[in-house]
């Protein structure tokens, strides 16, 4: 299957996409560790016809092609890969550009040609190199990609010794991360770089994950294989299929398993791309997450080469944040943390999540032996893992942790709320759709689209966590909550563009136009532009339940109310508050949620006073305002004073949101009615 190399290539393509390079359309230079007879290196060097392999080495030879022709070299690598056994010595010398060659590692001296000097960045005046010196030059070459498909550790940090690395065989050739001149590192092999070496390279601007991320496809494929074989054990025992039929079925399913596995690799890289883009603003959250993991005994920072508090302080001072290799480690811990709590709940047994179980297995198995899947002895574990992957990929490394910490709700209930939130707004579909825009839009635009989906899920989960009836123990089934809001969400999605007024309408139109200009399809652009406004659908659903007004009226009334009271600019001021530290972030989130709740309450007041024939939003809001008492009028005036003031800091905005409460009718606190009470 060549799955390990293909998985690593998902990381490589993501890094290059962020550099504005499509590796399937544009030539790029590569240096590597391995040869074409190796599974990882051999498969990896055939994954793009635009690879210009400048140099590579294994334990036998050193290969240099200073100015390779992409097409000709691809054909020659393909030939070598097809041989029973091959080495770089089998490379057709006529296909090697001038000044290149193949030399045994036992050579005493290798001549340095001018083309070799230019390709590998060798200093002027150097006439010959030993094989060890040439290998170091290859590792330090100014190429686009260093692809590791070999065995051994070739890059360490400048602060590490050879003894720290523990790979005596490669002590002579090993280089430091800060010395690397490639733009991207892809790790098809294990331990090609130490973790501290990766971080040192990343801090210089290099693009690299970890080997655990890059070559995880092999392990993921093995997991699928084992779980498929467990499912088939019962089928074989029952005589429904014999050993030969089982083997044939496994072969038939290989391609679909590969697609599922590579999707996992792609999605993890997408998550890391979003996380890295916000790493500076999230540094405080990352630091708090690290401390929480340490307190729980799950993490030892020094073991994982993660920075201590002093190092984090220095990075904050220098405008730096956690690097992609460090975020890769945190991503793993976030999934371990969430996965553990999920299995302790009944969430994996929720009928709405049965698709996660079915989707894990190939179509052929689902069609022929469905009972083997539904009766799988590791059913809960498979669902729990799939659920956790989806939740953390979309929420981000600290998303679930922050929701738990900021709301005071245990992590298991936070995960449940996040699952429900994504189901209510079909967030998974929106997040997945961004992958289909690879190389069609910029990596920055993809991050923006995924961030909108992430924020929609987060805000919805936060809203749900404020409703005791929806997170009680036992909590209502996922489908029950999803279905309760389905009609409202659909109506808001359909009507929202026409309901918007004033600056909010202008802002929405501008967002759609900007995304379309970036290459985003119109429908997707409209959906992403509306995402920040969609959580209002939940409040509108409650308003319609309490007042009996149709949502097609409640929505426009809320917009007219917001326009009349100047709530849209007020919301923008709240969103502009800093969120780089815990308490400011919590204050910002609370103000935003309180503003939304007060807006919903005022909408309920307006609709509660309407007559049976009143259906004009502007007239309803106008009539409501004309009926203000002295307290309400005073509150409206104060709100206007705040909005027109020069200062719009936390204190002013807090007063503004509280002032809104003075516009409400006097009544008991709102409570969401249970479905049976409607």
Secondary structure as a PSIPRED ss2 file (coil, helix, strand):
# PSIPRED VFORMAT (PSIPRED V4.0)

   1 X C   1.000  0.000  0.000
   2 X C   1.000  0.000  0.000
   3 X H   0.000  1.000  0.000
   4 X H   0.000  1.000  0.000
   5 X H   0.000  1.000  0.000
   6 X H   0.000  1.000  0.000
   7 X H   0.000  1.000  0.000
   8 X H   0.000  1.000  0.000
   9 X H   0.000  1.000  0.000
  10 X H   0.000  1.000  0.000
  11 X H   0.000  1.000  0.000
  12 X H   0.000  1.000  0.000
  13 X H   0.000  1.000  0.000
  14 X H   0.000  1.000  0.000
  15 X H   0.000  1.000  0.000
  16 X H   0.000  1.000  0.000
  17 X H   0.000  1.000  0.000
  18 X H   0.000  1.000  0.000
  19 X C   1.000  0.000  0.000
  20 X C   1.000  0.000  0.000
  21 X C   1.000  0.000  0.000
  22 X C   1.000  0.000  0.000
  23 X C   1.000  0.000  0.000
  24 X C   1.000  0.000  0.000
  25 X C   1.000  0.000  0.000
  26 X C   1.000  0.000  0.000
  27 X C   1.000  0.000  0.000
  28 X E   0.000  0.000  1.000
  29 X E   0.000  0.000  1.000
  30 X E   0.000  0.000  1.000
  31 X E   0.000  0.000  1.000
  32 X E   0.000  0.000  1.000
  33 X E   0.000  0.000  1.000
  34 X C   1.000  0.000  0.000
  35 X C   1.000  0.000  0.000
  36 X C   1.000  0.000  0.000
  37 X C   1.000  0.000  0.000
  38 X C   1.000  0.000  0.000
  39 X H   0.000  1.000  0.000
  40 X H   0.000  1.000  0.000
  41 X H   0.000  1.000  0.000
  42 X H   0.000  1.000  0.000
  43 X H   0.000  1.000  0.000
  44 X H   0.000  1.000  0.000
  45 X C   1.000  0.000  0.000
  46 X C   1.000  0.000  0.000
  47 X C   1.000  0.000  0.000
  48 X C   1.000  0.000  0.000
  49 X C   1.000  0.000  0.000
  50 X C   1.000  0.000  0.000
  51 X E   0.000  0.000  1.000
  52 X E   0.000  0.000  1.000
  53 X E   0.000  0.000  1.000
  54 X E   0.000  0.000  1.000
  55 X E   0.000  0.000  1.000
  56 X E   0.000  0.000  1.000
  57 X E   0.000  0.000  1.000
  58 X C   1.000  0.000  0.000
  59 X C   1.000  0.000  0.000
  60 X C   1.000  0.000  0.000
  61 X E   0.000  0.000  1.000
  62 X E   0.000  0.000  1.000
  63 X E   0.000  0.000  1.000
  64 X E   0.000  0.000  1.000
  65 X C   1.000  0.000  0.000
  66 X C   1.000  0.000  0.000
  67 X C   1.000  0.000  0.000
  68 X C   1.000  0.000  0.000
  69 X C   1.000  0.000  0.000
  70 X H   0.000  1.000  0.000
  71 X H   0.000  1.000  0.000
  72 X H   0.000  1.000  0.000
  73 X H   0.000  1.000  0.000
  74 X H   0.000  1.000  0.000
  75 X H   0.000  1.000  0.000
  76 X H   0.000  1.000  0.000
  77 X H   0.000  1.000  0.000
  78 X H   0.000  1.000  0.000
  79 X H   0.000  1.000  0.000
  80 X H   0.000  1.000  0.000
  81 X H   0.000  1.000  0.000
  82 X H   0.000  1.000  0.000
  83 X C   1.000  0.000  0.000
  84 X C   1.000  0.000  0.000
  85 X C   1.000  0.000  0.000
  86 X C   1.000  0.000  0.000
  87 X C   1.000  0.000  0.000
  88 X H   0.000  1.000  0.000
  89 X H   0.000  1.000  0.000
  90 X H   0.000  1.000  0.000
  91 X C   1.000  0.000  0.000
  92 X C   1.000  0.000  0.000
  93 X H   0.000  1.000  0.000
  94 X H   0.000  1.000  0.000
  95 X H   0.000  1.000  0.000
  96 X C   1.000  0.000  0.000
  97 X C   1.000  0.000  0.000
  98 X C   1.000  0.000  0.000
  99 X C   1.000  0.000  0.000
 100 X C   1.000  0.000  0.000
 101 X E   0.000  0.000  1.000
 102 X E   0.000  0.000  1.000
 103 X E   0.000  0.000  1.000
 104 X E   0.000  0.000  1.000
 105 X C   1.000  0.000  0.000
 106 X C   1.000  0.000  0.000
 107 X C   1.000  0.000  0.000
 108 X C   1.000  0.000  0.000
 109 X C   1.000  0.000  0.000
 110 X E   0.000  0.000  1.000
 111 X E   0.000  0.000  1.000
 112 X C   1.000  0.000  0.000
 113 X C   1.000  0.000  0.000
 114 X H   0.000  1.000  0.000
 115 X H   0.000  1.000  0.000
 116 X H   0.000  1.000  0.000
 117 X H   0.000  1.000  0.000
 118 X H   0.000  1.000  0.000
 119 X H   0.000  1.000  0.000
 120 X H   0.000  1.000  0.000
 121 X C   1.000  0.000  0.000
 122 X C   1.000  0.000  0.000
 123 X C   1.000  0.000  0.000
 124 X C   1.000  0.000  0.000
 125 X C   1.000  0.000  0.000
 126 X C   1.000  0.000  0.000
 127 X C   1.000  0.000  0.000
 128 X E   0.000  0.000  1.000
 129 X E   0.000  0.000  1.000
 130 X C   1.000  0.000  0.000
 131 X H   0.000  1.000  0.000
 132 X H   0.000  1.000  0.000
 133 X H   0.000  1.000  0.000
 134 X H   0.000  1.000  0.000
 135 X H   0.000  1.000  0.000
 136 X H   0.000  1.000  0.000
 137 X H   0.000  1.000  0.000
 138 X H   0.000  1.000  0.000
 139 X H   0.000  1.000  0.000
 140 X C   1.000  0.000  0.000
 141 X C   1.000  0.000  0.000
 142 X C   1.000  0.000  0.000
 143 X C   1.000  0.000  0.000
 144 X C   1.000  0.000  0.000
 145 X E   0.000  0.000  1.000
 146 X E   0.000  0.000  1.000
 147 X E   0.000  0.000  1.000
 148 X E   0.000  0.000  1.000
 149 X C   1.000  0.000  0.000
 150 X C   1.000  0.000  0.000
 151 X C   1.000  0.000  0.000
 152 X C   1.000  0.000  0.000
 153 X C   1.000  0.000  0.000
 154 X C   1.000  0.000  0.000
 155 X E   0.000  0.000  1.000
 156 X E   0.000  0.000  1.000
 157 X C   1.000  0.000  0.000
 158 X C   1.000  0.000  0.000
 159 X C   1.000  0.000  0.000
 160 X C   1.000  0.000  0.000
 161 X C   1.000  0.000  0.000
 162 X H   0.000  1.000  0.000
 163 X H   0.000  1.000  0.000
 164 X H   0.000  1.000  0.000
 165 X H   0.000  1.000  0.000
 166 X C   1.000  0.000  0.000
 167 X C   1.000  0.000  0.000
 168 X H   0.000  1.000  0.000
 169 X H   0.000  1.000  0.000
 170 X H   0.000  1.000  0.000
 171 X C   1.000  0.000  0.000
 172 X C   1.000  0.000  0.000
 173 X C   1.000  0.000  0.000
 174 X C   1.000  0.000  0.000
 175 X E   0.000  0.000  1.000
 176 X E   0.000  0.000  1.000
 177 X H   0.000  1.000  0.000
 178 X H   0.000  1.000  0.000
 179 X H   0.000  1.000  0.000
 180 X C   1.000  0.000  0.000
 181 X C   1.000  0.000  0.000
 182 X C   1.000  0.000  0.000
 183 X C   1.000  0.000  0.000
 184 X E   0.000  0.000  1.000
 185 X E   0.000  0.000  1.000
 186 X E   0.000  0.000  1.000
 187 X E   0.000  0.000  1.000
 188 X C   1.000  0.000  0.000
 189 X C   1.000  0.000  0.000
 190 X C   1.000  0.000  0.000
 191 X C   1.000  0.000  0.000
 192 X C   1.000  0.000  0.000
 193 X E   0.000  0.000  1.000
 194 X C   1.000  0.000  0.000
 195 X H   0.000  1.000  0.000
 196 X H   0.000  1.000  0.000
 197 X H   0.000  1.000  0.000
 198 X H   0.000  1.000  0.000
 199 X H   0.000  1.000  0.000
 200 X H   0.000  1.000  0.000
 201 X H   0.000  1.000  0.000
 202 X H   0.000  1.000  0.000
 203 X H   0.000  1.000  0.000
 204 X C   1.000  0.000  0.000
 205 X C   1.000  0.000  0.000
 206 X C   1.000  0.000  0.000
 207 X E   0.000  0.000  1.000
 208 X C   1.000  0.000  0.000
 209 X C   1.000  0.000  0.000
 210 X C   1.000  0.000  0.000
 211 X H   0.000  1.000  0.000
 212 X H   0.000  1.000  0.000
 213 X H   0.000  1.000  0.000
 214 X H   0.000  1.000  0.000
 215 X C   1.000  0.000  0.000
 216 X H   0.000  1.000  0.000
 217 X H   0.000  1.000  0.000
 218 X H   0.000  1.000  0.000
 219 X H   0.000  1.000  0.000
 220 X H   0.000  1.000  0.000
 221 X H   0.000  1.000  0.000
 222 X H   0.000  1.000  0.000
 223 X H   0.000  1.000  0.000
 224 X H   0.000  1.000  0.000
 225 X H   0.000  1.000  0.000
 226 X H   0.000  1.000  0.000
 227 X H   0.000  1.000  0.000
 228 X H   0.000  1.000  0.000
 229 X H   0.000  1.000  0.000
 230 X H   0.000  1.000  0.000
 231 X H   0.000  1.000  0.000
 232 X H   0.000  1.000  0.000
 233 X H   0.000  1.000  0.000
 234 X H   0.000  1.000  0.000
 235 X H   0.000  1.000  0.000
 236 X H   0.000  1.000  0.000
 237 X H   0.000  1.000  0.000
 238 X C   1.000  0.000  0.000
 239 X C   1.000  0.000  0.000
 240 X C   1.000  0.000  0.000
 241 X C   1.000  0.000  0.000
 242 X C   1.000  0.000  0.000
 243 X H   0.000  1.000  0.000
 244 X H   0.000  1.000  0.000
 245 X H   0.000  1.000  0.000
 246 X H   0.000  1.000  0.000
 247 X H   0.000  1.000  0.000
 248 X H   0.000  1.000  0.000
 249 X H   0.000  1.000  0.000
 250 X H   0.000  1.000  0.000
 251 X H   0.000  1.000  0.000
 252 X H   0.000  1.000  0.000
 253 X H   0.000  1.000  0.000
 254 X H   0.000  1.000  0.000
 255 X H   0.000  1.000  0.000
 256 X H   0.000  1.000  0.000
 257 X H   0.000  1.000  0.000
 258 X H   0.000  1.000  0.000
 259 X H   0.000  1.000  0.000
 260 X H   0.000  1.000  0.000
 261 X H   0.000  1.000  0.000
 262 X H   0.000  1.000  0.000
 263 X H   0.000  1.000  0.000
 264 X H   0.000  1.000  0.000
 265 X H   0.000  1.000  0.000
 266 X H   0.000  1.000  0.000
 267 X H   0.000  1.000  0.000
 268 X H   0.000  1.000  0.000
 269 X H   0.000  1.000  0.000
 270 X H   0.000  1.000  0.000
 271 X H   0.000  1.000  0.000
 272 X H   0.000  1.000  0.000
 273 X H   0.000  1.000  0.000
 274 X H   0.000  1.000  0.000
 275 X H   0.000  1.000  0.000
 276 X H   0.000  1.000  0.000
 277 X H   0.000  1.000  0.000
 278 X C   1.000  0.000  0.000
 279 X C   1.000  0.000  0.000
 280 X C   1.000  0.000  0.000
 281 X C   1.000  0.000  0.000
 282 X C   1.000  0.000  0.000
 283 X H   0.000  1.000  0.000
 284 X H   0.000  1.000  0.000
 285 X H   0.000  1.000  0.000
 286 X H   0.000  1.000  0.000
 287 X H   0.000  1.000  0.000
 288 X H   0.000  1.000  0.000
 289 X H   0.000  1.000  0.000
 290 X H   0.000  1.000  0.000
 291 X H   0.000  1.000  0.000
 292 X H   0.000  1.000  0.000
 293 X H   0.000  1.000  0.000
 294 X H   0.000  1.000  0.000
 295 X H   0.000  1.000  0.000
 296 X H   0.000  1.000  0.000
 297 X C   1.000  0.000  0.000
 298 X C   1.000  0.000  0.000
 299 X C   1.000  0.000  0.000
 300 X C   1.000  0.000  0.000
 301 X C   1.000  0.000  0.000
 302 X C   1.000  0.000  0.000
 303 X C   1.000  0.000  0.000
 304 X C   1.000  0.000  0.000
 305 X C   1.000  0.000  0.000
 306 X C   1.000  0.000  0.000
 307 X C   1.000  0.000  0.000
 308 X C   1.000  0.000  0.000
 309 X H   0.000  1.000  0.000
 310 X H   0.000  1.000  0.000
 311 X H   0.000  1.000  0.000
 312 X H   0.000  1.000  0.000
 313 X H   0.000  1.000  0.000
 314 X H   0.000  1.000  0.000
 315 X H   0.000  1.000  0.000
 316 X H   0.000  1.000  0.000
 317 X H   0.000  1.000  0.000
 318 X C   1.000  0.000  0.000
 319 X C   1.000  0.000  0.000
 320 X C   1.000  0.000  0.000
 321 X C   1.000  0.000  0.000
 322 X C   1.000  0.000  0.000
 323 X C   1.000  0.000  0.000
 324 X H   0.000  1.000  0.000
 325 X H   0.000  1.000  0.000
 326 X H   0.000  1.000  0.000
 327 X H   0.000  1.000  0.000
 328 X H   0.000  1.000  0.000
 329 X H   0.000  1.000  0.000
 330 X H   0.000  1.000  0.000
 331 X H   0.000  1.000  0.000
 332 X H   0.000  1.000  0.000
 333 X H   0.000  1.000  0.000
 334 X H   0.000  1.000  0.000
 335 X H   0.000  1.000  0.000
 336 X H   0.000  1.000  0.000
 337 X H   0.000  1.000  0.000
 338 X H   0.000  1.000  0.000
 339 X H   0.000  1.000  0.000
 340 X H   0.000  1.000  0.000
 341 X H   0.000  1.000  0.000
 342 X H   0.000  1.000  0.000
 343 X H   0.000  1.000  0.000
 344 X C   1.000  0.000  0.000
 345 X C   1.000  0.000  0.000
 346 X C   1.000  0.000  0.000
 347 X H   0.000  1.000  0.000
 348 X H   0.000  1.000  0.000
 349 X H   0.000  1.000  0.000
 350 X C   1.000  0.000  0.000
 351 X H   0.000  1.000  0.000
 352 X H   0.000  1.000  0.000
 353 X H   0.000  1.000  0.000
 354 X H   0.000  1.000  0.000
 355 X H   0.000  1.000  0.000
 356 X H   0.000  1.000  0.000
 357 X H   0.000  1.000  0.000
 358 X H   0.000  1.000  0.000
 359 X H   0.000  1.000  0.000
 360 X H   0.000  1.000  0.000
 361 X C   1.000  0.000  0.000
 362 X C   1.000  0.000  0.000
 363 X H   0.000  1.000  0.000
 364 X H   0.000  1.000  0.000
 365 X H   0.000  1.000  0.000
 366 X H   0.000  1.000  0.000
 367 X H   0.000  1.000  0.000
 368 X H   0.000  1.000  0.000
 369 X C   1.000  0.000  0.000
 370 X H   0.000  1.000  0.000
 371 X H   0.000  1.000  0.000
 372 X H   0.000  1.000  0.000
 373 X H   0.000  1.000  0.000
 374 X H   0.000  1.000  0.000
 375 X C   1.000  0.000  0.000
 376 X C   1.000  0.000  0.000
 377 X C   1.000  0.000  0.000
 378 X C   1.000  0.000  0.000
 379 X H   0.000  1.000  0.000
 380 X H   0.000  1.000  0.000
 381 X H   0.000  1.000  0.000
 382 X H   0.000  1.000  0.000
 383 X H   0.000  1.000  0.000
 384 X H   0.000  1.000  0.000
 385 X H   0.000  1.000  0.000
 386 X H   0.000  1.000  0.000
 387 X H   0.000  1.000  0.000
 388 X H   0.000  1.000  0.000
 389 X H   0.000  1.000  0.000
 390 X H   0.000  1.000  0.000
 391 X H   0.000  1.000  0.000
 392 X H   0.000  1.000  0.000
 393 X H   0.000  1.000  0.000
 394 X H   0.000  1.000  0.000
 395 X H   0.000  1.000  0.000
 396 X C   1.000  0.000  0.000
 397 X C   1.000  0.000  0.000
 398 X C   1.000  0.000  0.000
 399 X H   0.000  1.000  0.000
 400 X H   0.000  1.000  0.000
 401 X H   0.000  1.000  0.000
 402 X H   0.000  1.000  0.000
 403 X H   0.000  1.000  0.000
 404 X H   0.000  1.000  0.000
 405 X H   0.000  1.000  0.000
 406 X H   0.000  1.000  0.000
 407 X H   0.000  1.000  0.000
 408 X C   1.000  0.000  0.000
 409 X C   1.000  0.000  0.000
 410 X C   1.000  0.000  0.000
 411 X H   0.000  1.000  0.000
 412 X H   0.000  1.000  0.000
 413 X H   0.000  1.000  0.000
 414 X H   0.000  1.000  0.000
 415 X H   0.000  1.000  0.000
 416 X H   0.000  1.000  0.000
 417 X H   0.000  1.000  0.000
 418 X H   0.000  1.000  0.000
 419 X H   0.000  1.000  0.000
 420 X H   0.000  1.000  0.000
 421 X H   0.000  1.000  0.000
 422 X H   0.000  1.000  0.000
 423 X H   0.000  1.000  0.000
 424 X H   0.000  1.000  0.000
 425 X H   0.000  1.000  0.000
 426 X C   1.000  0.000  0.000
 427 X H   0.000  1.000  0.000
 428 X H   0.000  1.000  0.000
 429 X H   0.000  1.000  0.000
 430 X H   0.000  1.000  0.000
 431 X H   0.000  1.000  0.000
 432 X H   0.000  1.000  0.000
 433 X H   0.000  1.000  0.000
 434 X H   0.000  1.000  0.000
 435 X H   0.000  1.000  0.000
 436 X H   0.000  1.000  0.000
 437 X H   0.000  1.000  0.000
 438 X C   1.000  0.000  0.000
 439 X C   1.000  0.000  0.000
 440 X C   1.000  0.000  0.000
 441 X C   1.000  0.000  0.000
 442 X C   1.000  0.000  0.000
 443 X H   0.000  1.000  0.000
 444 X H   0.000  1.000  0.000
 445 X H   0.000  1.000  0.000
 446 X H   0.000  1.000  0.000
 447 X H   0.000  1.000  0.000
 448 X H   0.000  1.000  0.000
 449 X H   0.000  1.000  0.000
 450 X H   0.000  1.000  0.000
 451 X H   0.000  1.000  0.000
 452 X H   0.000  1.000  0.000
 453 X H   0.000  1.000  0.000
 454 X H   0.000  1.000  0.000
 455 X H   0.000  1.000  0.000
 456 X H   0.000  1.000  0.000
 457 X H   0.000  1.000  0.000
 458 X H   0.000  1.000  0.000
 459 X H   0.000  1.000  0.000
 460 X H   0.000  1.000  0.000
 461 X H   0.000  1.000  0.000
 462 X H   0.000  1.000  0.000
 463 X H   0.000  1.000  0.000
 464 X H   0.000  1.000  0.000
 465 X H   0.000  1.000  0.000
 466 X C   1.000  0.000  0.000
 467 X C   1.000  0.000  0.000
 468 X H   0.000  1.000  0.000
 469 X H   0.000  1.000  0.000
 470 X H   0.000  1.000  0.000
 471 X H   0.000  1.000  0.000
 472 X C   1.000  0.000  0.000
 473 X C   1.000  0.000  0.000
 474 X C   1.000  0.000  0.000
 475 X C   1.000  0.000  0.000
 476 X C   1.000  0.000  0.000
 477 X C   1.000  0.000  0.000
 478 X H   0.000  1.000  0.000
 479 X H   0.000  1.000  0.000
 480 X H   0.000  1.000  0.000
 481 X H   0.000  1.000  0.000
 482 X H   0.000  1.000  0.000
 483 X H   0.000  1.000  0.000
 484 X H   0.000  1.000  0.000
 485 X H   0.000  1.000  0.000
 486 X H   0.000  1.000  0.000
 487 X H   0.000  1.000  0.000
 488 X H   0.000  1.000  0.000
 489 X H   0.000  1.000  0.000
 490 X H   0.000  1.000  0.000
 491 X H   0.000  1.000  0.000
 492 X H   0.000  1.000  0.000
 493 X H   0.000  1.000  0.000
 494 X H   0.000  1.000  0.000
 495 X H   0.000  1.000  0.000
 496 X H   0.000  1.000  0.000
 497 X H   0.000  1.000  0.000
 498 X H   0.000  1.000  0.000
 499 X H   0.000  1.000  0.000
 500 X C   1.000  0.000  0.000
 501 X C   1.000  0.000  0.000
 502 X H   0.000  1.000  0.000
 503 X H   0.000  1.000  0.000
 504 X H   0.000  1.000  0.000
 505 X H   0.000  1.000  0.000
 506 X H   0.000  1.000  0.000
 507 X H   0.000  1.000  0.000
 508 X H   0.000  1.000  0.000
 509 X H   0.000  1.000  0.000
 510 X H   0.000  1.000  0.000
 511 X H   0.000  1.000  0.000
 512 X H   0.000  1.000  0.000
 513 X H   0.000  1.000  0.000
 514 X H   0.000  1.000  0.000
 515 X H   0.000  1.000  0.000
 516 X H   0.000  1.000  0.000
 517 X H   0.000  1.000  0.000
 518 X C   1.000  0.000  0.000
 519 X C   1.000  0.000  0.000
 520 X C   1.000  0.000  0.000
 521 X C   1.000  0.000  0.000
 522 X H   0.000  1.000  0.000
 523 X H   0.000  1.000  0.000
 524 X H   0.000  1.000  0.000
 525 X H   0.000  1.000  0.000
 526 X H   0.000  1.000  0.000
 527 X H   0.000  1.000  0.000
 528 X H   0.000  1.000  0.000
 529 X H   0.000  1.000  0.000
 530 X H   0.000  1.000  0.000
 531 X H   0.000  1.000  0.000
 532 X H   0.000  1.000  0.000
 533 X H   0.000  1.000  0.000
 534 X H   0.000  1.000  0.000
 535 X C   1.000  0.000  0.000
 536 X H   0.000  1.000  0.000
 537 X H   0.000  1.000  0.000
 538 X H   0.000  1.000  0.000
 539 X H   0.000  1.000  0.000
 540 X H   0.000  1.000  0.000
 541 X H   0.000  1.000  0.000
 542 X H   0.000  1.000  0.000
 543 X H   0.000  1.000  0.000
 544 X H   0.000  1.000  0.000
 545 X H   0.000  1.000  0.000
 546 X H   0.000  1.000  0.000
 547 X H   0.000  1.000  0.000
 548 X C   1.000  0.000  0.000
 549 X C   1.000  0.000  0.000
 550 X C   1.000  0.000  0.000
 551 X H   0.000  1.000  0.000
 552 X H   0.000  1.000  0.000
 553 X H   0.000  1.000  0.000
 554 X H   0.000  1.000  0.000
 555 X H   0.000  1.000  0.000
 556 X H   0.000  1.000  0.000
 557 X H   0.000  1.000  0.000
 558 X H   0.000  1.000  0.000
 559 X H   0.000  1.000  0.000
 560 X H   0.000  1.000  0.000
 561 X H   0.000  1.000  0.000
 562 X H   0.000  1.000  0.000
 563 X H   0.000  1.000  0.000
 564 X H   0.000  1.000  0.000
 565 X H   0.000  1.000  0.000
 566 X C   1.000  0.000  0.000
 567 X H   0.000  1.000  0.000
 568 X H   0.000  1.000  0.000
 569 X H   0.000  1.000  0.000
 570 X H   0.000  1.000  0.000
 571 X H   0.000  1.000  0.000
 572 X H   0.000  1.000  0.000
 573 X H   0.000  1.000  0.000
 574 X H   0.000  1.000  0.000
 575 X H   0.000  1.000  0.000
 576 X C   1.000  0.000  0.000
 577 X C   1.000  0.000  0.000
 578 X C   1.000  0.000  0.000
 579 X C   1.000  0.000  0.000
 580 X C   1.000  0.000  0.000
 581 X C   1.000  0.000  0.000
 582 X H   0.000  1.000  0.000
 583 X H   0.000  1.000  0.000
 584 X H   0.000  1.000  0.000
 585 X H   0.000  1.000  0.000
 586 X H   0.000  1.000  0.000
 587 X H   0.000  1.000  0.000
 588 X H   0.000  1.000  0.000
 589 X H   0.000  1.000  0.000
 590 X H   0.000  1.000  0.000
 591 X H   0.000  1.000  0.000
 592 X H   0.000  1.000  0.000
 593 X H   0.000  1.000  0.000
 594 X H   0.000  1.000  0.000
 595 X H   0.000  1.000  0.000
 596 X H   0.000  1.000  0.000
 597 X H   0.000  1.000  0.000
 598 X H   0.000  1.000  0.000
 599 X H   0.000  1.000  0.000
 600 X H   0.000  1.000  0.000
 601 X H   0.000  1.000  0.000
 602 X H   0.000  1.000  0.000
 603 X H   0.000  1.000  0.000
 604 X H   0.000  1.000  0.000
 605 X H   0.000  1.000  0.000
 606 X H   0.000  1.000  0.000
 607 X H   0.000  1.000  0.000
 608 X H   0.000  1.000  0.000
 609 X C   1.000  0.000  0.000
 610 X C   1.000  0.000  0.000
 611 X C   1.000  0.000  0.000
 612 X C   1.000  0.000  0.000
 613 X C   1.000  0.000  0.000
 614 X C   1.000  0.000  0.000
 615 X C   1.000  0.000  0.000
 616 X C   1.000  0.000  0.000
 617 X H   0.000  1.000  0.000
 618 X H   0.000  1.000  0.000
 619 X H   0.000  1.000  0.000
 620 X H   0.000  1.000  0.000
 621 X H   0.000  1.000  0.000
 622 X H   0.000  1.000  0.000
 623 X H   0.000  1.000  0.000
 624 X H   0.000  1.000  0.000
 625 X H   0.000  1.000  0.000
 626 X H   0.000  1.000  0.000
 627 X C   1.000  0.000  0.000
 628 X C   1.000  0.000  0.000
 629 X C   1.000  0.000  0.000
 630 X H   0.000  1.000  0.000
 631 X H   0.000  1.000  0.000
 632 X H   0.000  1.000  0.000
 633 X H   0.000  1.000  0.000
 634 X H   0.000  1.000  0.000
 635 X H   0.000  1.000  0.000
 636 X H   0.000  1.000  0.000
 637 X H   0.000  1.000  0.000
 638 X H   0.000  1.000  0.000
 639 X H   0.000  1.000  0.000
 640 X H   0.000  1.000  0.000
 641 X H   0.000  1.000  0.000
 642 X H   0.000  1.000  0.000
 643 X H   0.000  1.000  0.000
 644 X C   1.000  0.000  0.000
 645 X C   1.000  0.000  0.000
 646 X C   1.000  0.000  0.000
 647 X C   1.000  0.000  0.000
 648 X C   1.000  0.000  0.000
 649 X C   1.000  0.000  0.000
 650 X H   0.000  1.000  0.000
 651 X H   0.000  1.000  0.000
 652 X H   0.000  1.000  0.000
 653 X H   0.000  1.000  0.000
 654 X H   0.000  1.000  0.000
 655 X H   0.000  1.000  0.000
 656 X H   0.000  1.000  0.000
 657 X H   0.000  1.000  0.000
 658 X H   0.000  1.000  0.000
 659 X H   0.000  1.000  0.000
 660 X H   0.000  1.000  0.000
 661 X H   0.000  1.000  0.000
 662 X C   1.000  0.000  0.000
 663 X C   1.000  0.000  0.000
 664 X C   1.000  0.000  0.000
 665 X C   1.000  0.000  0.000
 666 X C   1.000  0.000  0.000
 667 X C   1.000  0.000  0.000
 668 X C   1.000  0.000  0.000
 669 X C   1.000  0.000  0.000
 670 X C   1.000  0.000  0.000
 671 X C   1.000  0.000  0.000
 672 X C   1.000  0.000  0.000
 673 X C   1.000  0.000  0.000
 674 X C   1.000  0.000  0.000
 675 X H   0.000  1.000  0.000
 676 X H   0.000  1.000  0.000
 677 X H   0.000  1.000  0.000
 678 X C   1.000  0.000  0.000
